[in-house]
Amino acid sequence: MSLVQAEKLTKSYQAGEIVVNAIRGVDFTIEPSSFVCFVGPSGSGKSTLLNMIGCLDHPSGGKLSVLDTDVGSLDRHAAAQFRGKYIGFVFQDFNLLPVLTAYENVEYPLVMVQRWEPAERRKRVMAMLDAVGVADQAGKYPGQLSGGQKQRIAVARALVASSKLVLADEPTANLDHDTAIRIIELMKSMRSEFGTTFVFSTHDPKIMAEAETTFALEDGKLSRNGR
Amino acid sequence: MGNILKIASRNLMRYRRRTLLTSALVVLGIVAVMVFVAVAGSFKAMMVGQITDSMLGHLQVHRRGYVASLDSLPLNLNMPAGMADKVSGVLGSTPEVAAWTSRVKFGAGFSNFAETTNIRVVGIEPERELAVTPLSAGRVRGGREGGAFLQKGEILVPELLARGMKVKVGDTVVLIATNKDGSVNGKTLTVRGELASVTGPGGRDGYIHIEDARELLRMTTPEVSEIAVRLKDPEAAERVVTALEPALGASKSKDVQAKKAGGGSGLGIEVHSWQRLTPFSNIANMIDMMTLFIKIMLVSIVLISVMNVMVMAVYERIREIGTISAIGTPPRRVLSLFLAEGLILGLVGAVLGTGLSLLTIYGLNAAKLTFNFGQQQGLVLTPSIGAQDVIVIAGIVVLVAVLASLQPAWKASRMDPVQALRHV
């Protein structure tokens, strides 16, 4: 059974007086525990597609099912609940909360989204920080960390609540090449360790080479469907 | 809740200067209100105390129509003995009443054997009068030290009249009065002392013993012009009036015409609180009104300053709001995060403001500031604020701070995560 299934998926939105067709009837499937990459130039629709898979945005047409749930039918609250339970996010700018330490950032989904017991929570957060290799930075605030360390913490935050799917929109765009490769390798090893599906977008050819499945987007259409 | 407060307080500390300025504004607002309430309350209590405790009492009971004709001191509207006894019986069984006293009021001629003038005279029961108006004793100037306030055969002459007529303590004077039947009578009295004027109606009347008054007016039965009442709690005056009216078979003054037209019923009594008897109650009302306006200003200060901070906080943290929404934070928890910031601002302001206010009030008491009211000089200001006022003011501040955060917090919780994440 596929983890994500899209059929004739479309997304259009109003930009001033013109209607922009960001996604124009795409079909694809993503299998569980896969390591998938969406590639394409800026404006090709990568972020829009990831937003729809992540229940942040509603499709305009077609069908999009994630974990057997028609995500297009979820209202605001149900979508938030669904994201909190099944989906983790890694952002291009890391998006760690500056007032929380690395430990507290990773802990955040277990406190504010799910309700874990303190002892269990502590164990889980330390395990995740250890898994991404920044356990020694637990007490530091984001402002005291390097880009690579921040993104590792972001990966730990995305995985800490046992997410089934992690969506990463250009996760390496703000990192130097070596750090970018290490983050992709980290995500891959996390996939192997926790069985989580990783879907990310990039336009860096070296990064996309690390993906097991690649979908190429151009003008809202899939020009190369899987690999 | 603990985590929400932790994140909220850290977010407030991110913008330390702004938070400090807003808190300072809230603190200053609270100090201004609490100190004003304490000082104005003290001034009001002292002013009311001077009026009620020097002459007026907290309540007065009259025969119906007496107050409307007060300027002419109508003897035909005195309460007959039976009516006064019934009133005394009701007052005696009213738990809020601390003391009461009967008075006979009339106009008379005042002669020092060389010249004659007019005087308004109050016949009083000296011991009971002091129980109702304890500051009366302090109004007596000159005369013997200690002893009874006033004895039979003595008169306390209003100080201005004493000066004008050049009478001194120990002098003999004559009062000449006409009773309600038109019969004229005179009585020789010894000047016990001068009676200092007080602000308000009846503040320049002379005092004689009630038995001398009845003798002068040739009363065959002990009539009473008014009964002045002292309450255990002066604030309860209006409430006690409302409770006494049906018990005394009394009618409110506005009903008098209707009662007259319909024949009326009951004892034919009127009960008035001090507020209805003296125009100075308007000053008390003005103080209350000013206090209300100051409170409204405080609410505005807190509302605008906290709302300003929270609007800025939401605007500056749009991407963060997008992030926490994206990772599944329920909208109501996003709302709580921002409401908690308002709550903390309000709580910190309320605690610091209350502390600073109490210190200021303590300092004002220690400074022993004085002021003059009417003829009274050097009254010491003793500002104080009740626990209830402190709780209400602090509570209003906290509540308004939370309410001021509501709109920005609501906006944050309704934010579209995609738009928020794109925000630069």
Interface residues (C-beta under 8 A of the other chain):
Chain A: N51 G54 L56 D57 R76 H77 A80 Q81 F82 R83 G84 K85 I87 G88 F89 F91 D93 N95 L97 P98 V99 L100 Y108 P109 V111 M112 V113 R157 A158
Chain B: N3 I4 I7 R10 N11 M13 R14 R319 E320 G322 T323 I324 S325 A326 I327 G328 T329 P330 P331 R333 P417 V418 L421
